[in-house]
Amino acid sequence: MKRQIARFASAVLLLALAAAGSWAADDPAVLKSITYQKLDKGLEATILLEGPFIFQTMTLTNPNRLAIDFSPVERIEADLYYEVNAMGVTSLRTGEFAPQIVRVVFDYSDQLLVHEIKKIEGGIVVRLSTEAPKVPVPVTEEQKIEAEVKRRLAGVARVTVAPKENFYNTMVGLTLGSYKIPDARFAEIYKDEASPIYGLNLSRTLVSVGSFQFDISAELRLYQKTGAATVSQEEAKFSMKPIISIAPRILIQTKFFMPFVGAGIDFYSYKEESALYDPEGSISNSVSGWHYQAGVYFIPPTIEFLRIKLYYKFTKVKALENEIEVELGGNEYGVGLCFGFNFLREAVINR
């Protein structure tokens, strides 16, 4: 008696829905096609309709089956019967249940199957499985608090190590400077004036703390000068190549400027060529010294990886030839063009 009442109530509800759908829609829908495919642990069926529709599902027993009613549907263009015999489904059939109501039935071979229905454009997808749907494990209040703490700590960590604005841990560039050796003996032959000095430089950041950076800078430089002996006026050529300069530096990172200071050591390899020197006509040697430097990098607003370098450098280095001591160090002013990039970012201590 109760089962009959339930079926009667369902039929009345469907008829009411069909009537409402028919009134709301200009044209009733058409059941166009039914297709199915086997899954690893179940069956998936796609039911396509043309036109607006609503649907209702019912699980029925004796025999076990799943019924899906569609309304308002005026006709069926799909096949009325499909023999499946797979994944717990014996057949799939359809027919007119009531005026403008079409019913699609999945007949089960034995037990009731778990079903999931997903509405898609122009129809629905029905998935049947013998496995029960996964029930979410209740989360306790303590677990929620612990998860929130971990999330916030992770967020703090991400902020701590996030790349800084305009930060590049490696820079390579070219420099052009004016170098003057003030030694009196040197000036007698090569004149007391500055000459160009060319450089290739490479720097690498080791530690970055806030706006401060600590890096190591290495430079390879070339200096040449031509003069004449005071008495004989024999031509003399003096060159220093390469000049290797290594220095730790401290930089302050801002959006458009990076001032820096540093101090380090220098290795000079020099050569002087003149007809006064017999029998080879030249002398050469290597010496070392030290320097300090200061300057600033300008960062163009629209080209973050480019740096324009302005610098001052003072070098102290002495050469000794034939018991004559000559100061080869001096003052240097220059400009450079550098390019920044990130190389082995994880090797930088970043705070």
KEKE-3310 file (N, C-alpha, C; in steps of 0.2 Angstrom, whole numbers, plus 5000, padded with zeros to 4 digits):
npx = (5004:5010:5020:5013:5007:5018:5022:5011:5012:5024:5021:5011:5018:5028:5020:5015:5027:5030:5019:5022:5034:5031:5023:5032:5042:5044:5044:5042:5055:5066:5071:5086:5098:5106:5120:5133:5147:5160:5168:5183:5178:5164:5150:5146:5134:5128:5115:5107:5097:5087:5082:5074:5073:5068:5073:5071:5076:5074:5076:5072:5065:5064:5061:5078:5083:5087:5078:5075:5067:5062:5056:5048:5045:5042:5044:5054:5069:5080:5086:5075:5079:5093:5105:5115:5123:5134:5146:5137:5125:5111:5102:5097:5084:5070:5055:5039:5032:5022:5011:5021:5031:5046:5054:5069:5077:5088:5092:5097:5108:5109:5113:5109:5116:5128:5125:5129:5125:5128:5124:5125:5129:5115:5110:5113:5125:5127:5134:5138:5142:5149:5156:5155:5152:5165:5166:5168:5181:5177:5183:5192:5191:5203:5212:5208:5213:5227:5230:5228:5238:5249:5247:5248:5261:5268:5265:5272:5285:5286:5285:5297:5307:5304:5307:5316:5312:5319:5330:5345:5356:5368:5380:5386:5397:5404:5417:5423:5436:5445:5462:5475:5492:5501:5515:5531:5543:5537:5529:5538:5541:5529:5521:5511:5496:5479:5474:5464:5456:5451:5439:5432:5420:5413:5401:5395:5382:5382:5376:5360:5352:5338:5338:5351:5366:5379:5393:5405:5417:5425:5437:5444:5456:5463:5477:5485:5499:5508:5524:5539:5557:5566:5578:5584:5572:5567:5555:5543:5533:5521:5512:5499:5493:5485:5475:5470:5457:5450:5437:5428:5411:5399:5382:5368:5351:5339:5325:5328:5342:5358:5369:5387:5401:5418:5433:5449:5460:5474:5481:5495:5501:5514:5522:5535:5541:5555:5568:5579:5581:5592:5597:5585:5575:5564:5556:5548:5536:5527:5517:5508:5494:5483:5466:5453:5436:5421:5404:5390:5375:5364:5347:5337:5320:5312:5319:5324:5334:5345:5360:5368:5383:5392:5408:5422:5439:5453:5470:5483:5499:5516:5530:5546:5561:5577:5582:5574:5560:5543:5528:5513:5500:5485:5472:5456:5442:5426:5414:5401:5392:5381:5374:5361:5357:5349:5358:5359:5350:5347:5359:5361:5361:5347:5338)
npy = (4994:5006:5008:5009:5021:5029:5028:5033:5047:5051:5050:5060:5071:5072:5073:5086:5093:5091:5098:5111:5113:5112:5123:5133:5132:5134:5124:5106:5095:5084:5067:5063:5054:5039:5034:5022:5017:5006:5007:5006:5002:5001:5008:5020:5031:5042:5053:5062:5076:5087:5103:5112:5104:5095:5083:5068:5056:5039:5025:5009:4993:4975:4971:4976:4992:5007:5022:5036:5050:5061:5077:5092:5080:5077:5067:5052:5049:5041:5024:5011:5001:4993:4981:4977:4969:4970:4975:4975:4979:4974:4978:4993:5003:5013:5023:5030:5036:5044:5056:5067:5064:5055:5040:5033:5018:5009:4992:4981:4968:4961:4967:4983:4997:5010:5027:5041:5057:5069:5084:5090:5101:5100:5088:5073:5064:5048:5039:5023:5012:4999:5002:5011:5028:5040:5045:5060:5062:5067:5083:5088:5102:5105:5100:5108:5120:5117:5115:5128:5136:5130:5134:5148:5149:5144:5153:5164:5160:5159:5173:5177:5172:5176:5183:5198:5215:5220:5212:5204:5191:5190:5199:5205:5215:5229:5241:5258:5268:5282:5283:5287:5288:5294:5295:5303:5299:5291:5300:5308:5302:5297:5307:5318:5314:5308:5292:5281:5266:5250:5238:5222:5215:5205:5200:5193:5190:5185:5185:5191:5203:5210:5226:5226:5220:5208:5205:5197:5204:5203:5209:5211:5220:5232:5242:5255:5265:5277:5285:5295:5294:5305:5311:5305:5304:5293:5282:5275:5262:5258:5245:5237:5222:5206:5216:5210:5212:5209:5210:5211:5218:5229:5232:5243:5240:5248:5254:5261:5264:5258:5260:5257:5251:5245:5235:5228:5217:5218:5212:5215:5214:5220:5228:5236:5243:5248:5256:5258:5248:5235:5218:5214:5224:5227:5227:5217:5212:5206:5212:5215:5223:5234:5240:5253:5256:5265:5268:5269:5260:5264:5260:5258:5263:5255:5244:5232:5223:5230:5239:5254:5260:5270:5275:5276:5273:5269:5265:5256:5252:5245:5245:5238:5240:5238:5243:5254:5262:5262:5270:5262:5263:5273:5286:5283:5285:5281:5274:5262:5248:5236:5220:5211:5195:5180:5167:5151:5153:5147:5147:5158:5166:5172:5183)
npz = (5000:5004:4995:4983:4985:4986:4973:4966:4971:4966:4952:4951:4955:4944:4933:4936:4936:4923:4917:4921:4915:4902:4900:4903:4893:4875:4866:4868:4874:4865:4866:4861:4860:4867:4875:4880:4890:4896:4912:4923:4935:4934:4925:4912:4906:4894:4891:4880:4876:4866:4868:4882:4898:4913:4926:4936:4948:4953:4964:4962:4968:4967:4953:4955:4950:4942:4939:4928:4925:4913:4908:4901:4888:4871:4861:4857:4850:4852:4853:4859:4867:4875:4876:4888:4899:4907:4920:4931:4925:4916:4906:4896:4895:4887:4887:4885:4900:4904:4898:4889:4898:4899:4902:4907:4910:4920:4921:4934:4937:4949:4964:4970:4962:4965:4961:4951:4945:4933:4927:4910:4896:4886:4891:4902:4912:4918:4930:4936:4949:4959:4970:4985:4987:4992:5009:5016:5029:5045:5051:5065:5077:5082:5072:5062:5067:5068:5054:5049:5056:5051:5037:5038:5043:5032:5023:5028:5027:5013:5010:5016:5008:4995:4979:4978:4973:4957:4959:4955:4956:4950:4940:4925:4915:4905:4907:4906:4909:4916:4919:4930:4933:4945:4948:4948:4941:4931:4925:4919:4907:4901:4902:4913:4913:4911:4905:4895:4902:4901:4905:4910:4919:4933:4944:4959:4970:4987:5000:5005:5014:5018:5012:5010:5002:5000:4990:4979:4968:4953:4941:4925:4917:4906:4902:4893:4887:4878:4876:4877:4879:4890:4887:4875:4867:4862:4857:4869:4875:4886:4895:4904:4907:4910:4921:4936:4947:4963:4974:4989:4991:4998:4995:4993:4990:4980:4972:4960:4962:4966:4977:4981:4990:4992:4994:4990:4982:4970:4955:4945:4929:4920:4906:4898:4883:4874:4865:4872:4881:4881:4878:4873:4872:4880:4896:4909:4921:4936:4949:4965:4973:4982:4983:4985:4982:4976:4972:4961:4955:4942:4939:4925:4924:4915:4911:4920:4921:4917:4921:4924:4928:4938:4945:4957:4959:4969:4968:4975:4971:4969:4959:4956:4948:4943:4955:4956:4962:4957:4957:4952:4955:4956:4953:4948:4937:4931:4920:4917:4909:4914:4915:4923:4930:4936:4943:4949:4960:4972:4979:4985:5001:5008:5016)
capx = (5000:5014:5024:5008:5006:5024:5022:5006:5014:5029:5018:5008:5024:5031:5015:5015:5033:5029:5015:5025:5039:5027:5020:5038:5046:5040:5043:5045:5062:5067:5077:5090:5102:5108:5126:5136:5154:5162:5174:5186:5174:5157:5147:5145:5130:5127:5109:5106:5091:5087:5077:5074:5070:5070:5073:5070:5079:5071:5079:5067:5067:5060:5068:5082:5084:5087:5074:5076:5061:5063:5050:5043:5048:5037:5046:5060:5073:5085:5084:5071:5081:5100:5107:5122:5126:5141:5147:5131:5119:5109:5100:5095:5078:5067:5049:5034:5029:5016:5011:5027:5036:5050:5058:5075:5078:5094:5090:5103:5108:5109:5112:5108:5122:5129:5124:5131:5122:5131:5121:5130:5125:5111:5109:5116:5130:5125:5139:5135:5148:5148:5159:5151:5155:5169:5163:5173:5182:5176:5189:5191:5193:5210:5215:5208:5218:5234:5231:5228:5244:5254:5246:5251:5269:5271:5265:5278:5291:5286:5286:5304:5312:5302:5312:5316:5311:5325:5336:5348:5362:5374:5380:5392:5397:5410:5418:5428:5438:5451:5467:5481:5497:5504:5522:5535:5547:5533:5526:5543:5541:5523:5517:5506:5489:5476:5473:5458:5457:5446:5438:5427:5418:5409:5400:5390:5379:5383:5371:5356:5348:5334:5340:5358:5369:5386:5395:5412:5417:5431:5438:5449:5457:5468:5479:5491:5501:5514:5528:5546:5562:5567:5584:5584:5566:5566:5548:5542:5526:5519:5505:5497:5487:5479:5475:5465:5455:5445:5435:5421:5408:5392:5378:5361:5347:5333:5321:5332:5349:5362:5376:5391:5408:5422:5440:5451:5467:5475:5487:5497:5506:5515:5527:5537:5545:5559:5575:5584:5582:5595:5597:5578:5571:5558:5556:5541:5536:5521:5516:5502:5493:5476:5462:5446:5431:5414:5400:5382:5372:5357:5343:5332:5314:5308:5324:5326:5340:5351:5363:5373:5388:5397:5412:5428:5443:5460:5474:5490:5504:5522:5534:5553:5565:5584:5582:5570:5553:5538:5521:5509:5493:5482:5465:5452:5435:5423:5407:5400:5386:5381:5368:5359:5353:5349:5361:5359:5347:5347:5365:5361:5358:5342:5334)
capy = (5000:5012:5008:5012:5028:5033:5028:5038:5053:5052:5051:5066:5076:5072:5077:5093:5096:5092:5103:5117:5114:5113:5130:5138:5131:5135:5117:5101:5092:5077:5062:5062:5048:5036:5030:5020:5014:5003:5010:5001:4999:5003:5010:5027:5032:5049:5054:5068:5079:5093:5107:5112:5098:5093:5076:5066:5049:5035:5019:5004:4986:4970:4970:4982:4996:5015:5025:5043:5053:5067:5081:5089:5077:5075:5061:5048:5047:5036:5017:5010:4995:4992:4975:4979:4963:4971:4980:4975:4981:4969:4982:5000:5004:5019:5023:5035:5034:5048:5062:5072:5061:5049:5037:5029:5013:5004:4986:4979:4960:4959:4972:4990:5001:5017:5031:5049:5060:5075:5088:5093:5104:5096:5081:5071:5059:5044:5034:5018:5009:4995:5005:5016:5035:5041:5050:5065:5061:5073:5086:5091:5109:5105:5099:5115:5125:5115:5117:5135:5138:5128:5138:5154:5148:5143:5160:5168:5157:5161:5180:5178:5170:5179:5187:5205:5219:5222:5209:5199:5189:5190:5205:5205:5221:5232:5248:5262:5273:5287:5281:5292:5286:5301:5294:5308:5296:5288:5306:5311:5298:5296:5314:5318:5315:5302:5288:5276:5260:5246:5233:5217:5214:5200:5200:5188:5191:5179:5186:5197:5204:5216:5230:5225:5214:5207:5201:5197:5207:5202:5213:5210:5226:5233:5249:5256:5272:5278:5291:5296:5295:5313:5314:5303:5305:5286:5280:5270:5259:5254:5242:5233:5217:5209:5219:5207:5215:5205:5214:5210:5224:5230:5236:5244:5239:5252:5253:5264:5265:5254:5263:5252:5252:5239:5235:5222:5216:5218:5208:5218:5211:5225:5227:5242:5242:5254:5254:5260:5242:5230:5217:5212:5230:5227:5224:5215:5209:5206:5214:5215:5229:5234:5246:5253:5258:5267:5270:5268:5258:5267:5255:5262:5261:5250:5239:5231:5219:5234:5243:5259:5260:5276:5273:5279:5268:5271:5259:5257:5246:5248:5241:5239:5238:5241:5247:5260:5260:5266:5269:5261:5264:5280:5287:5280:5287:5278:5272:5255:5245:5229:5216:5207:5189:5176:5161:5147:5157:5144:5147:5165:5167:5177:5185)
capz = (5000:5005:4989:4978:4987:4984:4965:4964:4972:4961:4946:4951:4955:4938:4929:4938:4933:4915:4915:4922:4910:4895:4900:4903:4887:4869:4863:4873:4872:4862:4868:4855:4860:4873:4873:4886:4890:4902:4915:4926:4940:4933:4918:4911:4901:4892:4889:4877:4874:4863:4871:4889:4902:4920:4927:4943:4948:4958:4964:4963:4970:4965:4953:4957:4944:4942:4934:4927:4922:4910:4906:4896:4882:4867:4857:4858:4844:4853:4853:4865:4871:4874:4879:4891:4902:4909:4925:4935:4922:4911:4900:4897:4891:4888:4885:4888:4906:4905:4893:4890:4902:4896:4908:4906:4916:4921:4925:4937:4937:4956:4969:4968:4961:4967:4955:4952:4939:4932:4921:4905:4891:4882:4893:4908:4912:4923:4932:4940:4952:4964:4976:4989:4987:4998:5014:5019:5036:5049:5053:5072:5078:5083:5066:5058:5070:5066:5047:5048:5058:5045:5031:5039:5043:5025:5020:5031:5024:5006:5010:5017:5002:4989:4975:4979:4967:4953:4962:4951:4960:4946:4935:4920:4911:4903:4910:4902:4914:4915:4924:4930:4937:4947:4950:4945:4936:4926:4921:4914:4900:4898:4903:4918:4911:4912:4899:4896:4905:4899:4909:4910:4926:4935:4952:4962:4977:4991:5005:5004:5020:5017:5006:5009:4998:5000:4984:4977:4962:4949:4935:4921:4914:4901:4902:4888:4886:4874:4878:4875:4884:4891:4884:4868:4864:4860:4859:4874:4876:4893:4895:4910:4905:4912:4928:4939:4953:4966:4980:4992:4991:5001:4990:4995:4984:4980:4966:4954:4963:4970:4979:4984:4993:4993:4995:4988:4980:4963:4952:4939:4924:4916:4901:4895:4877:4872:4862:4877:4884:4877:4871:4871:4870:4884:4903:4911:4928:4939:4956:4968:4977:4985:4981:4988:4977:4978:4966:4961:4949:4941:4936:4921:4926:4911:4909:4926:4921:4915:4926:4922:4933:4939:4950:4958:4962:4970:4968:4978:4969:4968:4955:4958:4943:4944:4962:4955:4964:4953:4959:4947:4957:4955:4954:4942:4937:4925:4919:4914:4907:4917:4914:4929:4929:4942:4942:4955:4965:4979:4982:4989:5007:5007:5022)
cpx = (5004:5018:5019:5007:5012:5024:5017:5008:5019:5026:5015:5013:5027:5026:5014:5021:5032:5025:5018:5030:5036:5025:5026:5042:5041:5039:5046:5051:5061:5072:5080:5094:5104:5114:5129:5143:5156:5168:5177:5182:5167:5155:5145:5140:5128:5120:5108:5099:5092:5081:5077:5070:5072:5070:5073:5072:5075:5075:5073:5069:5062:5057:5072:5084:5084:5083:5075:5071:5063:5056:5051:5046:5042:5038:5053:5063:5078:5082:5080:5074:5089:5102:5114:5125:5133:5141:5141:5125:5117:5106:5098:5089:5074:5060:5045:5031:5023:5016:5017:5032:5039:5054:5063:5077:5084:5092:5097:5102:5107:5107:5111:5115:5122:5129:5126:5128:5125:5127:5126:5125:5121:5110:5112:5121:5128:5131:5137:5142:5145:5151:5155:5155:5159:5166:5168:5174:5181:5183:5188:5193:5200:5214:5214:5212:5225:5235:5232:5235:5250:5253:5249:5259:5272:5270:5270:5284:5292:5288:5294:5308:5310:5307:5311:5315:5318:5331:5338:5355:5368:5374:5387:5392:5404:5411:5423:5429:5444:5456:5473:5486:5501:5512:5526:5539:5543:5530:5532:5543:5534:5518:5512:5499:5486:5475:5467:5461:5451:5445:5432:5426:5413:5408:5395:5388:5380:5378:5367:5351:5344:5336:5348:5361:5376:5388:5402:5412:5424:5431:5444:5450:5463:5470:5485:5493:5508:5517:5535:5551:5564:5573:5584:5578:5564:5559:5548:5535:5526:5512:5505:5491:5490:5480:5469:5464:5450:5444:5428:5418:5401:5388:5371:5356:5341:5330:5325:5339:5352:5369:5380:5398:5411:5429:5443:5458:5468:5481:5489:5502:5508:5521:5529:5542:5548:5566:5580:5586:5586:5597:5589:5573:5565:5560:5548:5541:5528:5521:5509:5501:5486:5473:5456:5442:5424:5411:5393:5380:5365:5353:5337:5325:5310:5313:5327:5333:5346:5353:5368:5377:5392:5401:5419:5432:5450:5464:5481:5494:5510:5526:5542:5557:5572:5585:5578:5563:5548:5531:5516:5501:5491:5475:5462:5445:5432:5416:5407:5393:5386:5374:5367:5355:5354:5352:5362:5356:5347:5353:5366:5358:5354:5338:5330)
cpy = (5006:5013:5011:5019:5032:5034:5033:5045:5056:5054:5058:5072:5077:5075:5084:5097:5097:5097:5110:5118:5115:5120:5135:5137:5132:5128:5112:5098:5086:5073:5060:5055:5045:5032:5028:5017:5011:5006:5004:4998:5001:5005:5017:5028:5040:5049:5061:5070:5085:5097:5107:5106:5099:5086:5074:5058:5046:5028:5014:4997:4982:4971:4976:4985:5003:5018:5033:5045:5060:5071:5088:5086:5074:5068:5058:5046:5042:5029:5015:5005:4994:4986:4976:4973:4965:4976:4980:4977:4976:4973:4989:5001:5011:5019:5029:5033:5038:5053:5067:5070:5055:5046:5032:5024:5009:4998:4983:4971:4958:4965:4979:4993:5008:5022:5038:5052:5067:5078:5091:5097:5100:5089:5080:5065:5055:5039:5029:5014:5004:4997:5011:5023:5036:5047:5054:5063:5068:5076:5090:5098:5109:5104:5105:5120:5124:5117:5124:5138:5136:5132:5145:5154:5148:5149:5164:5166:5159:5169:5181:5177:5172:5183:5194:5209:5221:5218:5203:5197:5189:5196:5204:5212:5223:5239:5252:5268:5277:5285:5285:5289:5292:5301:5299:5305:5293:5294:5309:5308:5298:5302:5313:5319:5308:5299:5283:5269:5256:5240:5228:5215:5209:5200:5195:5189:5184:5179:5192:5197:5210:5220:5229:5219:5214:5203:5201:5199:5205:5206:5211:5217:5227:5241:5250:5263:5272:5285:5291:5297:5303:5315:5312:5303:5298:5284:5274:5268:5256:5251:5238:5229:5210:5212:5215:5210:5211:5209:5212:5217:5224:5235:5237:5244:5244:5251:5255:5265:5260:5256:5257:5254:5245:5240:5228:5222:5216:5215:5212:5214:5217:5224:5234:5241:5249:5252:5255:5253:5237:5224:5216:5218:5231:5225:5222:5212:5209:5208:5214:5221:5228:5240:5247:5257:5260:5269:5269:5265:5261:5261:5259:5259:5255:5244:5237:5227:5223:5238:5248:5261:5266:5274:5277:5274:5271:5265:5260:5251:5249:5243:5243:5236:5242:5245:5253:5258:5265:5265:5268:5262:5271:5280:5285:5282:5284:5277:5265:5253:5238:5226:5211:5201:5185:5169:5157:5151:5154:5145:5154:5164:5173:5177:5191)
cpz = (5000:4998:4983:4979:4985:4976:4963:4965:4967:4954:4945:4951:4948:4933:4930:4935:4926:4913:4916:4917:4903:4895:4900:4896:4881:4866:4868:4870:4868:4864:4862:4855:4867:4872:4880:4885:4896:4905:4919:4932:4940:4926:4918:4905:4900:4888:4886:4874:4870:4865:4879:4892:4909:4921:4935:4943:4954:4958:4966:4964:4967:4958:4954:4950:4946:4937:4934:4923:4919:4907:4905:4890:4877:4862:4859:4851:4845:4853:4859:4870:4869:4878:4882:4893:4904:4915:4930:4932:4916:4905:4902:4892:4892:4885:4888:4894:4907:4899:4894:4895:4899:4902:4905:4912:4915:4924:4927:4937:4944:4960:4966:4967:4964:4961:4956:4945:4939:4926:4917:4900:4886:4884:4900:4907:4918:4924:4937:4942:4957:4971:4979:4988:4993:5002:5017:5027:5040:5052:5060:5072:5079:5077:5062:5060:5068:5059:5046:5051:5053:5039:5032:5040:5036:5022:5022:5027:5016:5005:5011:5012:4995:4985:4976:4972:4964:4956:4957:4955:4956:4941:4931:4916:4909:4906:4905:4907:4912:4921:4924:4935:4939:4949:4945:4939:4930:4922:4917:4907:4897:4900:4909:4916:4911:4905:4900:4898:4904:4903:4908:4917:4927:4942:4953:4969:4981:4997:5003:5010:5019:5011:5005:5006:4999:4994:4983:4969:4959:4943:4932:4917:4910:4901:4897:4888:4882:4876:4875:4880:4885:4887:4876:4864:4860:4862:4864:4875:4883:4893:4902:4908:4907:4919:4931:4946:4956:4973:4982:4992:4995:4996:4994:4990:4985:4973:4960:4955:4967:4972:4982:4986:4993:4993:4993:4986:4973:4961:4946:4935:4919:4911:4898:4889:4875:4869:4867:4881:4880:4881:4869:4870:4875:4891:4905:4918:4930:4947:4958:4972:4980:4982:4986:4982:4980:4972:4967:4955:4948:4937:4932:4923:4922:4909:4916:4926:4919:4921:4923:4928:4933:4945:4951:4961:4963:4972:4971:4976:4967:4964:4956:4952:4943:4950:4961:4957:4960:4956:4953:4948:4955:4956:4947:4943:4931:4925:4916:4913:4909:4915:4920:4927:4935:4940:4949:4961:4972:4983:4986:4996:5008:5013:5021)
residu = (MET:LYS:ARG:GLN:ILE:ALA:ARG:PHE:ALA:SER:ALA:VAL:LEU:LEU:LEU:ALA:LEU:ALA:ALA:ALA:GLY:SER:TRP:ALA:ALA:ASP:ASP:PRO:ALA:VAL:LEU:LYS:SER:ILE:THR:TYR:GLN:LYS:LEU:ASP:LYS:GLY:LEU:GLU:ALA:THR:ILE:LEU:LEU:GLU:GLY:PRO:PHE:ILE:PHE:GLN:THR:MET:THR:LEU:THR:ASN:PRO:ASN:ARG:LEU:ALA:ILE:ASP:PHE:SER:PRO:VAL:GLU:ARG:ILE:GLU:ALA:ASP:LEU:TYR:TYR:GLU:VAL:ASN:ALA:MET:GLY:VAL:THR:SER:LEU:ARG:THR:GLY:GLU:PHE:ALA:PRO:GLN:ILE:VAL:ARG:VAL:VAL:PHE:ASP:TYR:SER:ASP:GLN:LEU:LEU:VAL:HIS:GLU:ILE:LYS:LYS:ILE:GLU:GLY:GLY:ILE:VAL:VAL:ARG:LEU:SER:THR:GLU:ALA:PRO:LYS:VAL:PRO:VAL:PRO:VAL:THR:GLU:GLU:GLN:LYS:ILE:GLU:ALA:GLU:VAL:LYS:ARG:ARG:LEU:ALA:GLY:VAL:ALA:ARG:VAL:THR:VAL:ALA:PRO:LYS:GLU:ASN:PHE:TYR:ASN:THR:MET:VAL:GLY:LEU:THR:LEU:GLY:SER:TYR:LYS:ILE:PRO:ASP:ALA:ARG:PHE:ALA:GLU:ILE:TYR:LYS:ASP:GLU:ALA:SER:PRO:ILE:TYR:GLY:LEU:ASN:LEU:SER:ARG:THR:LEU:VAL:SER:VAL:GLY:SER:PHE:GLN:PHE:ASP:ILE:SER:ALA:GLU:LEU:ARG:LEU:TYR:GLN:LYS:THR:GLY:ALA:ALA:THR:VAL:SER:GLN:GLU:GLU:ALA:LYS:PHE:SER:MET:LYS:PRO:ILE:ILE:SER:ILE:ALA:PRO:ARG:ILE:LEU:ILE:GLN:THR:LYS:PHE:PHE:MET:PRO:PHE:VAL:GLY:ALA:GLY:ILE:ASP:PHE:TYR:SER:TYR:LYS:GLU:GLU:SER:ALA:LEU:TYR:ASP:PRO:GLU:GLY:SER:ILE:SER:ASN:SER:VAL:SER:GLY:TRP:HIS:TYR:GLN:ALA:GLY:VAL:TYR:PHE:ILE:PRO:PRO:THR:ILE:GLU:PHE:LEU:ARG:ILE:LYS:LEU:TYR:TYR:LYS:PHE:THR:LYS:VAL:LYS:ALA:LEU:GLU:ASN:GLU:ILE:GLU:VAL:GLU:LEU:GLY:GLY:ASN:GLU:TYR:GLY:VAL:GLY:LEU:CYS:PHE:GLY:PHE:ASN:PHE:LEU:ARG:GLU:ALA:VAL:ILE:ASN:ARG)
# end
